[in-house]
């Protein structure tokens, strides 16, 4: 798999039906390794190892309804009070991050109402803080660490 713009992490792999699978520590199972899954697994490691987000607050690939359509978000991080702190959209490295990518995460966030957004293809990462009052998002240079949310575990 392609080298991504993250620190180096160690992963567990296995062969499954002539395909490589990677172990997802959040879903606690092996997932077929696609380019997008490679990005997703790096982001999970980034969140837990670099930003100190507890694994128990991270949720991966769950169904949501948007305008009566079934969609799947990639990753969300909850706050201890159950509100959504962070919504993440993962793309494969060869997928360019475009305005349509931001439109997609913004549509998802109309339902989810996360305080922060992250969009990444593993090579380019974009972080935003929501400004619900003015209906826009403000770009950040990095995500806040979990402790900065003023919640103690």
TORDRENRO-847100 format. One record per atom (N, C-alpha, C): residue number from 1; z, y, x. Coordinates in nm, 3 decimals. Each point is the difference from the previous one (the first is absolute). Layout:
# residues N
+-----+---------+---------+---------+
| pos |      c3 |      c2 |      c1 |
+-----+---------+---------+---------+
| NUM |       Z |       Y |       X |
...
+-----+---------+---------+---------+
***
This chain:
# residues 153
+-----+---------+---------+---------+
| pos |      c3 |      c2 |      c1 |
+-----+---------+---------+---------+
|   1 |   0.000 |  -0.120 |   0.084 |
|   1 |   0.000 |   0.120 |  -0.084 |
|   1 |   0.000 |   0.125 |   0.088 |
|   2 |  -0.045 |   0.105 |  -0.059 |
|   2 |  -0.016 |   0.128 |   0.069 |
|   2 |   0.135 |   0.062 |   0.036 |
|   3 |   0.005 |   0.065 |   0.116 |
|   3 |   0.119 |   0.075 |   0.040 |
|   3 |   0.010 |   0.123 |  -0.089 |
|   4 |   0.120 |   0.023 |  -0.054 |
|   4 |   0.021 |   0.112 |  -0.092 |
|   4 |   0.083 |   0.109 |   0.067 |
|   5 |   0.006 |   0.114 |  -0.064 |
|   5 |   0.074 |   0.115 |   0.051 |
|   5 |   0.147 |  -0.007 |  -0.043 |
|   6 |   0.067 |  -0.106 |   0.046 |
|   6 |   0.142 |  -0.025 |  -0.024 |
|   6 |   0.058 |  -0.057 |   0.130 |
|   7 |   0.131 |   0.003 |   0.014 |
|   7 |   0.060 |  -0.075 |   0.112 |
|   7 |  -0.035 |  -0.148 |  -0.013 |
|   8 |   0.019 |  -0.075 |   0.106 |
|   8 |  -0.028 |  -0.144 |  -0.003 |
|   8 |   0.116 |  -0.072 |  -0.067 |
|   9 |  -0.031 |  -0.084 |  -0.096 |
|   9 |   0.100 |  -0.079 |  -0.071 |
|   9 |  -0.034 |  -0.147 |   0.014 |
|  10 |   0.100 |  -0.086 |  -0.015 |
|  10 |  -0.028 |  -0.144 |   0.003 |
|  10 |  -0.003 |  -0.051 |  -0.144 |
|  11 |  -0.095 |  -0.089 |  -0.027 |
|  11 |  -0.022 |  -0.055 |  -0.132 |
|  11 |  -0.003 |  -0.152 |   0.008 |
|  12 |   0.025 |  -0.065 |  -0.111 |
|  12 |  -0.014 |  -0.145 |  -0.011 |
|  12 |  -0.132 |  -0.030 |  -0.068 |
|  13 |  -0.075 |  -0.094 |   0.059 |
|  13 |  -0.129 |  -0.039 |  -0.055 |
|  13 |  -0.003 |  -0.150 |  -0.024 |
|  14 |  -0.088 |  -0.043 |  -0.088 |
|  14 |  -0.028 |  -0.143 |  -0.015 |
|  14 |  -0.142 |  -0.015 |  -0.051 |
|  15 |  -0.057 |  -0.118 |   0.023 |
|  15 |  -0.132 |  -0.029 |  -0.055 |
|  15 |   0.019 |  -0.064 |  -0.136 |
|  16 |  -0.075 |   0.049 |  -0.097 |
|  16 |   0.010 |  -0.051 |  -0.135 |
|  16 |  -0.141 |  -0.013 |  -0.056 |
|  17 |  -0.043 |  -0.124 |  -0.024 |
|  17 |  -0.133 |  -0.027 |  -0.054 |
|  17 |  -0.109 |   0.071 |   0.083 |
|  18 |   0.006 |  -0.017 |   0.130 |
|  18 |  -0.096 |   0.058 |   0.095 |
|  18 |   0.002 |   0.152 |   0.002 |
|  19 |   0.108 |   0.061 |  -0.048 |
|  19 |   0.016 |   0.145 |   0.006 |
|  19 |   0.134 |   0.029 |   0.065 |
|  20 |   0.008 |   0.115 |   0.066 |
|  20 |   0.126 |   0.041 |   0.061 |
|  20 |   0.083 |   0.073 |  -0.104 |
|  21 |   0.128 |  -0.035 |  -0.005 |
|  21 |   0.093 |   0.066 |  -0.090 |
|  21 |   0.110 |   0.067 |   0.083 |
|  22 |   0.052 |   0.110 |  -0.052 |
|  22 |   0.107 |   0.075 |   0.067 |
|  22 |   0.122 |  -0.001 |  -0.092 |
|  23 |   0.119 |  -0.012 |   0.061 |
|  23 |   0.120 |  -0.005 |  -0.082 |
|  23 |   0.042 |   0.141 |  -0.041 |
|  24 |   0.019 |   0.018 |  -0.130 |
|  24 |   0.045 |   0.128 |  -0.055 |
|  24 |   0.151 |  -0.010 |  -0.021 |
|  25 |   0.076 |   0.080 |   0.075 |
|  25 |   0.146 |  -0.004 |  -0.007 |
|  25 |   0.054 |   0.053 |  -0.132 |
|  26 |  -0.079 |   0.077 |  -0.072 |
|  26 |   0.046 |   0.054 |  -0.128 |
|  26 |  -0.024 |  -0.103 |  -0.111 |
|  27 |  -0.121 |  -0.053 |  -0.006 |
|  27 |  -0.031 |  -0.100 |  -0.103 |
|  27 |   0.051 |  -0.138 |   0.038 |
|  28 |   0.042 |  -0.016 |   0.125 |
|  28 |   0.056 |  -0.126 |   0.051 |
|  28 |  -0.096 |  -0.118 |  -0.016 |
|  29 |  -0.127 |   0.027 |   0.036 |
|  29 |  -0.100 |  -0.107 |  -0.003 |
|  29 |  -0.117 |   0.038 |   0.090 |
|  30 |  -0.081 |  -0.100 |   0.033 |
|  30 |  -0.120 |   0.024 |   0.078 |
|  30 |  -0.111 |   0.052 |  -0.091 |
|  31 |  -0.073 |   0.100 |   0.050 |
|  31 |  -0.109 |   0.065 |  -0.073 |
|  31 |  -0.125 |  -0.012 |   0.086 |
|  32 |  -0.114 |  -0.030 |  -0.061 |
|  32 |  -0.126 |  -0.008 |   0.075 |
|  32 |  -0.022 |   0.133 |   0.072 |
|  33 |  -0.031 |  -0.009 |   0.128 |
|  33 |  -0.015 |   0.120 |   0.084 |
|  33 |  -0.137 |   0.062 |  -0.019 |
|  34 |  -0.004 |   0.110 |  -0.072 |
|  34 |  -0.120 |   0.082 |  -0.015 |
|  34 |   0.022 |   0.128 |   0.080 |
|  35 |  -0.104 |   0.078 |   0.025 |
|  35 |   0.022 |   0.127 |   0.071 |
|  35 |   0.100 |   0.091 |  -0.072 |
|  36 |  -0.005 |   0.006 |  -0.134 |
|  36 |   0.097 |   0.083 |  -0.073 |
|  36 |   0.141 |  -0.056 |   0.013 |
|  37 |   0.015 |  -0.133 |  -0.003 |
|  37 |   0.133 |  -0.061 |   0.015 |
|  37 |   0.056 |   0.026 |   0.139 |
|  38 |  -0.086 |   0.003 |   0.101 |
|  38 |   0.041 |   0.032 |   0.136 |
|  38 |   0.062 |   0.141 |   0.005 |
|  39 |  -0.063 |   0.094 |  -0.068 |
|  39 |   0.054 |   0.137 |  -0.009 |
|  39 |   0.132 |  -0.002 |  -0.076 |
|  40 |   0.003 |  -0.068 |  -0.115 |
|  40 |   0.120 |  -0.005 |  -0.084 |
|  40 |   0.120 |  -0.055 |   0.079 |
|  41 |  -0.022 |  -0.107 |   0.076 |
|  41 |   0.110 |  -0.059 |   0.076 |
|  41 |   0.049 |   0.091 |   0.113 |
|  42 |  -0.091 |   0.074 |   0.060 |
|  42 |   0.041 |   0.098 |   0.101 |
|  42 |   0.083 |   0.112 |  -0.064 |
|  43 |  -0.041 |   0.044 |  -0.118 |
|  43 |   0.075 |   0.107 |  -0.067 |
|  43 |   0.140 |  -0.049 |  -0.037 |
|  44 |   0.013 |  -0.123 |  -0.046 |
|  44 |   0.133 |  -0.055 |  -0.031 |
|  44 |   0.087 |   0.002 |   0.125 |
|  45 |  -0.055 |  -0.042 |   0.113 |
|  45 |   0.078 |   0.002 |   0.125 |
|  45 |   0.035 |   0.143 |   0.041 |
|  46 |  -0.096 |   0.090 |  -0.015 |
|  46 |   0.023 |   0.142 |   0.030 |
|  46 |   0.115 |   0.054 |  -0.083 |
|  47 |   0.000 |  -0.029 |  -0.131 |
|  47 |   0.104 |   0.050 |  -0.089 |
|  47 |   0.138 |  -0.056 |   0.039 |
|  48 |   0.006 |  -0.129 |   0.028 |
|  48 |   0.130 |  -0.061 |   0.027 |
|  48 |   0.048 |   0.024 |   0.142 |
|  49 |  -0.089 |  -0.003 |   0.098 |
|  49 |   0.041 |   0.012 |   0.139 |
|  49 |   0.005 |   0.144 |   0.052 |
|  50 |  -0.094 |   0.083 |  -0.042 |
|  50 |  -0.005 |   0.137 |   0.052 |
|  50 |   0.074 |   0.098 |  -0.090 |
|  51 |  -0.007 |  -0.021 |  -0.130 |
|  51 |   0.057 |   0.096 |  -0.096 |
|  51 |   0.129 |  -0.048 |  -0.066 |
|  52 |   0.044 |  -0.121 |   0.034 |
|  52 |   0.127 |  -0.055 |  -0.049 |
|  52 |   0.008 |  -0.018 |  -0.151 |
|  53 |  -0.112 |  -0.026 |  -0.064 |
|  53 |   0.001 |  -0.024 |  -0.144 |
|  53 |   0.048 |  -0.145 |  -0.022 |
|  54 |   0.099 |  -0.021 |  -0.085 |
|  54 |   0.049 |  -0.137 |  -0.025 |
|  54 |  -0.107 |  -0.086 |  -0.069 |
|  55 |  -0.017 |  -0.123 |   0.047 |
|  55 |  -0.099 |  -0.091 |  -0.060 |
|  55 |   0.026 |  -0.019 |  -0.149 |
|  56 |   0.127 |   0.001 |  -0.038 |
|  56 |   0.034 |  -0.026 |  -0.140 |
|  56 |  -0.048 |   0.112 |  -0.093 |
|  57 |  -0.039 |   0.115 |   0.055 |
|  57 |  -0.047 |   0.112 |  -0.082 |
|  57 |  -0.152 |   0.009 |  -0.002 |
|  58 |  -0.066 |  -0.094 |   0.069 |
|  58 |  -0.147 |   0.002 |   0.011 |
|  58 |  -0.059 |  -0.103 |  -0.096 |
|  59 |  -0.106 |   0.038 |  -0.068 |
|  59 |  -0.068 |  -0.087 |  -0.094 |
|  59 |  -0.149 |   0.002 |   0.035 |
|  60 |  -0.065 |  -0.116 |  -0.006 |
|  60 |  -0.139 |  -0.012 |   0.045 |
|  60 |  -0.088 |  -0.059 |  -0.110 |
|  61 |  -0.115 |   0.065 |  -0.022 |
|  61 |  -0.106 |  -0.050 |  -0.088 |
|  61 |   0.049 |  -0.046 |  -0.136 |
|  62 |   0.039 |   0.095 |  -0.081 |
|  62 |   0.040 |  -0.031 |  -0.136 |
|  62 |  -0.096 |   0.069 |  -0.097 |
|  63 |  -0.010 |  -0.059 |  -0.118 |
|  63 |  -0.089 |   0.051 |  -0.104 |
|  63 |   0.061 |   0.123 |  -0.068 |
|  64 |  -0.085 |   0.100 |  -0.023 |
|  64 |   0.040 |   0.116 |  -0.082 |
|  64 |  -0.113 |   0.028 |  -0.098 |
|  65 |   0.033 |   0.064 |  -0.110 |
|  65 |  -0.102 |   0.039 |  -0.098 |
|  65 |  -0.028 |   0.148 |   0.014 |
|  66 |  -0.129 |   0.033 |   0.019 |
|  66 |  -0.043 |   0.139 |   0.010 |
|  66 |  -0.111 |   0.019 |  -0.103 |
|  67 |   0.023 |   0.084 |  -0.099 |
|  67 |  -0.099 |   0.023 |  -0.107 |
|  67 |  -0.050 |  -0.132 |  -0.059 |
|  68 |   0.092 |  -0.089 |  -0.032 |
|  68 |  -0.031 |  -0.131 |  -0.059 |
|  68 |  -0.078 |  -0.093 |   0.093 |
|  69 |  -0.008 |   0.034 |   0.128 |
|  69 |  -0.065 |  -0.087 |   0.098 |
|  69 |   0.108 |  -0.062 |   0.089 |
|  70 |  -0.019 |  -0.127 |   0.034 |
|  70 |   0.092 |  -0.064 |   0.093 |
|  70 |  -0.042 |   0.033 |   0.143 |
|  71 |   0.093 |   0.057 |   0.076 |
|  71 |  -0.024 |   0.034 |   0.140 |
|  71 |   0.113 |  -0.060 |   0.082 |
|  72 |  -0.017 |  -0.004 |   0.131 |
|  72 |   0.104 |  -0.049 |   0.090 |
|  72 |   0.027 |   0.106 |   0.105 |
|  73 |   0.126 |   0.036 |   0.014 |
|  73 |   0.033 |   0.087 |   0.113 |
|  73 |   0.021 |  -0.087 |   0.123 |
|  74 |  -0.014 |   0.059 |   0.118 |
|  74 |   0.018 |  -0.075 |   0.123 |
|  74 |   0.148 |  -0.014 |   0.037 |
|  75 |   0.067 |   0.112 |   0.018 |
|  75 |   0.142 |  -0.003 |   0.040 |
|  75 |   0.072 |   0.115 |  -0.067 |
|  76 |   0.119 |  -0.028 |  -0.050 |
|  76 |   0.090 |   0.110 |  -0.040 |
|  76 |   0.135 |  -0.024 |   0.065 |
|  77 |   0.072 |   0.110 |   0.021 |
|  77 |   0.137 |  -0.005 |   0.050 |
|  77 |   0.087 |   0.069 |  -0.105 |
|  78 |   0.103 |  -0.072 |  -0.044 |
|  78 |   0.093 |   0.055 |  -0.099 |
|  78 |   0.114 |   0.073 |   0.069 |
|  79 |   0.065 |   0.085 |  -0.075 |
|  79 |   0.127 |   0.061 |   0.040 |
|  79 |   0.111 |  -0.087 |  -0.059 |
|  80 |   0.122 |   0.016 |   0.051 |
|  80 |   0.111 |  -0.080 |  -0.056 |
|  80 |   0.020 |   0.020 |  -0.150 |
|  81 |  -0.038 |   0.115 |  -0.054 |
|  81 |   0.017 |   0.025 |  -0.144 |
|  81 |  -0.115 |  -0.059 |  -0.083 |
|  82 |  -0.095 |  -0.068 |   0.065 |
|  82 |  -0.110 |  -0.064 |  -0.071 |
|  82 |  -0.125 |   0.085 |  -0.012 |
|  83 |   0.009 |   0.129 |   0.032 |
|  83 |  -0.119 |   0.085 |  -0.002 |
|  83 |  -0.091 |  -0.038 |   0.117 |
|  84 |  -0.129 |   0.030 |  -0.016 |
|  84 |  -0.095 |  -0.031 |   0.107 |
|  84 |  -0.002 |   0.114 |   0.100 |
|  85 |   0.029 |  -0.035 |   0.125 |
|  85 |   0.004 |   0.097 |   0.108 |
|  85 |  -0.139 |   0.020 |   0.061 |
|  86 |  -0.072 |  -0.111 |   0.022 |
|  86 |  -0.124 |   0.004 |   0.076 |
|  86 |  -0.103 |  -0.097 |  -0.059 |
|  87 |  -0.123 |   0.048 |  -0.017 |
|  87 |  -0.112 |  -0.081 |  -0.044 |
|  87 |  -0.102 |  -0.002 |   0.113 |
|  88 |  -0.048 |  -0.121 |   0.033 |
|  88 |  -0.093 |  -0.014 |   0.113 |
|  88 |  -0.127 |  -0.070 |  -0.045 |
|  89 |  -0.113 |   0.057 |   0.040 |
|  89 |  -0.131 |  -0.060 |  -0.024 |
|  89 |  -0.056 |  -0.045 |   0.134 |
|  90 |  -0.032 |  -0.130 |   0.009 |
|  90 |  -0.055 |  -0.058 |   0.123 |
|  90 |  -0.149 |  -0.026 |  -0.017 |
|  91 |  -0.075 |   0.032 |   0.102 |
|  91 |  -0.142 |  -0.030 |   0.003 |
|  91 |  -0.028 |  -0.079 |   0.129 |
|  92 |  -0.107 |  -0.076 |   0.000 |
|  92 |  -0.043 |  -0.070 |   0.121 |
|  92 |  -0.044 |   0.103 |   0.104 |
|  93 |   0.010 |  -0.034 |   0.130 |
|  93 |  -0.036 |   0.097 |   0.105 |
|  93 |  -0.141 |   0.056 |  -0.011 |
|  94 |  -0.094 |  -0.079 |  -0.051 |
|  94 |  -0.138 |   0.050 |  -0.009 |
|  94 |  -0.022 |   0.092 |  -0.119 |
|  95 |   0.099 |   0.011 |  -0.088 |
|  95 |  -0.012 |   0.086 |  -0.118 |
|  95 |   0.044 |   0.142 |   0.037 |
|  96 |  -0.091 |   0.094 |  -0.020 |
|  96 |   0.034 |   0.140 |   0.027 |
|  96 |   0.095 |   0.053 |  -0.107 |
|  97 |   0.096 |   0.080 |   0.044 |
|  97 |   0.091 |   0.066 |  -0.094 |
|  97 |  -0.073 |   0.125 |  -0.051 |
|  98 |  -0.024 |   0.003 |  -0.130 |
|  98 |  -0.076 |   0.110 |  -0.059 |
|  98 |   0.083 |   0.065 |  -0.111 |
|  99 |  -0.056 |   0.101 |  -0.060 |
|  99 |   0.066 |   0.065 |  -0.114 |
|  99 |   0.021 |  -0.101 |  -0.112 |
| 100 |  -0.092 |  -0.095 |  -0.017 |
| 100 |   0.015 |  -0.102 |  -0.104 |
| 100 |   0.126 |  -0.085 |   0.024 |
| 101 |   0.034 |  -0.024 |   0.128 |
| 101 |   0.122 |  -0.075 |   0.031 |
| 101 |   0.122 |   0.079 |  -0.046 |
| 102 |   0.000 |   0.130 |   0.024 |
| 102 |   0.112 |   0.084 |  -0.045 |
| 102 |   0.002 |   0.010 |  -0.153 |
| 103 |  -0.117 |   0.003 |  -0.062 |
| 103 |  -0.006 |   0.001 |  -0.147 |
| 103 |   0.061 |  -0.128 |  -0.057 |
| 104 |  -0.030 |  -0.113 |   0.066 |
| 104 |   0.053 |  -0.129 |  -0.045 |
| 104 |   0.153 |  -0.002 |   0.006 |
| 105 |   0.057 |   0.040 |   0.113 |
| 105 |   0.147 |  -0.002 |   0.012 |
| 105 |   0.063 |   0.103 |  -0.093 |
| 106 |  -0.068 |   0.112 |  -0.021 |
| 106 |   0.052 |   0.101 |  -0.093 |
| 106 |   0.001 |  -0.053 |  -0.143 |
| 107 |  -0.104 |  -0.075 |  -0.040 |
| 107 |  -0.002 |  -0.062 |  -0.134 |
| 107 |   0.115 |  -0.098 |  -0.015 |
| 108 |   0.022 |  -0.083 |   0.101 |
| 108 |   0.111 |  -0.096 |  -0.004 |
| 108 |   0.132 |   0.075 |  -0.011 |
| 109 |   0.009 |   0.112 |   0.070 |
| 109 |   0.127 |   0.073 |   0.003 |
| 109 |   0.029 |   0.076 |  -0.128 |
| 110 |  -0.102 |   0.022 |  -0.083 |
| 110 |   0.026 |   0.058 |  -0.133 |
| 110 |   0.094 |  -0.090 |  -0.078 |
| 111 |  -0.014 |  -0.131 |   0.021 |
| 111 |   0.087 |  -0.098 |  -0.066 |
| 111 |   0.127 |  -0.025 |   0.080 |
| 112 |  -0.012 |  -0.013 |   0.131 |
| 112 |   0.115 |  -0.044 |   0.082 |
| 112 |   0.096 |   0.113 |   0.039 |
| 113 |  -0.053 |   0.121 |   0.019 |
| 113 |   0.081 |   0.119 |   0.032 |
| 113 |   0.080 |  -0.011 |   0.131 |
| 114 |  -0.065 |  -0.048 |   0.105 |
| 114 |   0.063 |  -0.008 |   0.132 |
| 114 |   0.014 |   0.140 |   0.058 |
| 115 |   0.104 |   0.021 |   0.081 |
| 115 |   0.021 |   0.129 |   0.066 |
| 115 |  -0.095 |   0.019 |   0.119 |
| 116 |  -0.034 |  -0.112 |   0.064 |
| 116 |  -0.087 |   0.004 |   0.118 |
| 116 |  -0.116 |  -0.097 |  -0.018 |
| 117 |  -0.112 |   0.033 |   0.064 |
| 117 |  -0.118 |  -0.085 |   0.000 |
| 117 |  -0.043 |  -0.024 |   0.144 |
| 118 |  -0.057 |  -0.118 |   0.023 |
| 118 |  -0.060 |  -0.032 |   0.129 |
| 118 |  -0.132 |  -0.071 |  -0.028 |
| 119 |  -0.104 |   0.042 |   0.072 |
| 119 |  -0.130 |  -0.066 |  -0.006 |
| 119 |  -0.036 |  -0.037 |   0.143 |
| 120 |  -0.041 |  -0.126 |   0.021 |
| 120 |  -0.034 |  -0.043 |   0.136 |
| 120 |  -0.106 |  -0.108 |  -0.002 |
| 121 |  -0.088 |   0.006 |   0.100 |
| 121 |  -0.093 |  -0.110 |   0.026 |
| 121 |   0.039 |  -0.068 |   0.132 |
| 122 |   0.121 |   0.025 |   0.046 |
| 122 |   0.049 |  -0.059 |   0.123 |
| 122 |  -0.035 |   0.081 |   0.123 |
| 123 |  -0.103 |   0.082 |  -0.011 |
| 123 |  -0.042 |   0.085 |   0.112 |
| 123 |   0.040 |   0.145 |  -0.026 |
| 124 |  -0.017 |   0.044 |  -0.124 |
| 124 |   0.037 |   0.135 |  -0.041 |
| 124 |   0.106 |  -0.010 |  -0.109 |
| 125 |   0.107 |   0.078 |   0.017 |
| 125 |   0.111 |   0.000 |  -0.095 |
| 125 |   0.017 |   0.141 |  -0.055 |
| 126 |   0.019 |   0.009 |  -0.130 |
| 126 |   0.025 |   0.129 |  -0.065 |
| 126 |   0.128 |  -0.011 |  -0.081 |
| 127 |   0.087 |   0.099 |   0.016 |
| 127 |   0.128 |   0.003 |  -0.069 |
| 127 |   0.006 |   0.127 |  -0.085 |
| 128 |   0.048 |  -0.014 |  -0.122 |
| 128 |   0.009 |   0.114 |  -0.091 |
| 128 |   0.135 |   0.000 |  -0.071 |
| 129 |   0.045 |   0.120 |  -0.032 |
| 129 |   0.117 |   0.016 |  -0.085 |
| 129 |  -0.049 |   0.061 |  -0.131 |
| 130 |   0.045 |  -0.057 |  -0.110 |
| 130 |  -0.044 |   0.047 |  -0.131 |
| 130 |   0.067 |   0.133 |  -0.035 |
| 131 |  -0.079 |   0.085 |  -0.061 |
| 131 |   0.050 |   0.125 |  -0.060 |
| 131 |  -0.038 |  -0.011 |  -0.148 |
| 132 |   0.089 |  -0.063 |  -0.077 |
| 132 |  -0.030 |  -0.027 |  -0.141 |
| 132 |  -0.011 |   0.129 |  -0.080 |
| 133 |   0.081 |   0.099 |   0.037 |
| 133 |   0.000 |   0.126 |  -0.074 |
| 133 |  -0.138 |   0.067 |   0.004 |
| 134 |  -0.064 |  -0.002 |   0.117 |
| 134 |  -0.131 |   0.063 |   0.016 |
| 134 |  -0.116 |  -0.100 |  -0.006 |
| 135 |   0.033 |  -0.126 |  -0.034 |
| 135 |  -0.101 |  -0.105 |  -0.013 |
| 135 |  -0.090 |  -0.013 |   0.122 |
| 136 |   0.062 |  -0.014 |   0.116 |
| 136 |  -0.076 |  -0.019 |   0.124 |
| 136 |   0.084 |  -0.079 |   0.099 |
| 137 |  -0.061 |  -0.036 |   0.111 |
| 137 |   0.076 |  -0.064 |   0.107 |
| 137 |  -0.019 |   0.081 |   0.127 |
| 138 |   0.106 |   0.001 |   0.081 |
| 138 |  -0.002 |   0.072 |   0.127 |
| 138 |  -0.002 |  -0.102 |   0.113 |
| 139 |  -0.093 |   0.020 |   0.093 |
| 139 |  -0.010 |  -0.093 |   0.112 |
| 139 |   0.115 |   0.019 |   0.098 |
| 140 |   0.047 |  -0.112 |   0.055 |
| 140 |   0.108 |  -0.002 |   0.099 |
| 140 |  -0.054 |  -0.061 |   0.129 |
| 141 |   0.070 |   0.026 |   0.110 |
| 141 |  -0.041 |  -0.061 |   0.127 |
| 141 |   0.053 |  -0.142 |   0.012 |
| 142 |   0.109 |  -0.032 |  -0.072 |
| 142 |   0.053 |  -0.135 |   0.001 |
| 142 |   0.086 |  -0.024 |  -0.123 |
| 143 |   0.034 |  -0.126 |  -0.023 |
| 143 |   0.089 |  -0.034 |  -0.111 |
| 143 |   0.144 |   0.026 |   0.040 |
| 144 |   0.085 |   0.036 |  -0.097 |
| 144 |   0.141 |   0.012 |   0.033 |
| 144 |   0.060 |  -0.139 |   0.025 |
| 145 |   0.102 |  -0.007 |   0.083 |
| 145 |   0.072 |  -0.126 |   0.018 |
| 145 |   0.084 |  -0.023 |  -0.124 |
| 146 |   0.038 |  -0.122 |  -0.024 |
| 146 |   0.071 |  -0.032 |  -0.122 |
| 146 |   0.130 |   0.078 |  -0.012 |
| 147 |   0.074 |   0.017 |   0.110 |
| 147 |   0.129 |   0.070 |  -0.005 |
| 147 |  -0.014 |   0.144 |  -0.049 |
| 148 |  -0.116 |   0.060 |   0.021 |
| 148 |  -0.017 |   0.142 |  -0.038 |
| 148 |  -0.011 |   0.018 |  -0.150 |
| 149 |   0.002 |  -0.109 |  -0.076 |
| 149 |  -0.007 |   0.013 |  -0.144 |
| 149 |   0.138 |   0.024 |  -0.061 |
| 150 |   0.102 |   0.012 |   0.086 |
| 150 |   0.139 |   0.024 |  -0.042 |
| 150 |   0.061 |  -0.114 |  -0.079 |
| 151 |  -0.052 |  -0.120 |   0.019 |
| 151 |   0.059 |  -0.117 |  -0.064 |
| 151 |   0.062 |  -0.086 |   0.108 |
| 152 |   0.119 |  -0.044 |  -0.022 |
| 152 |   0.065 |  -0.094 |   0.093 |
| 152 |   0.003 |  -0.137 |  -0.066 |
| 153 |  -0.029 |  -0.100 |   0.079 |
| 153 |  -0.003 |  -0.136 |  -0.055 |
| 153 |   0.137 |  -0.062 |   0.005 |
+-----+---------+---------+---------+
***
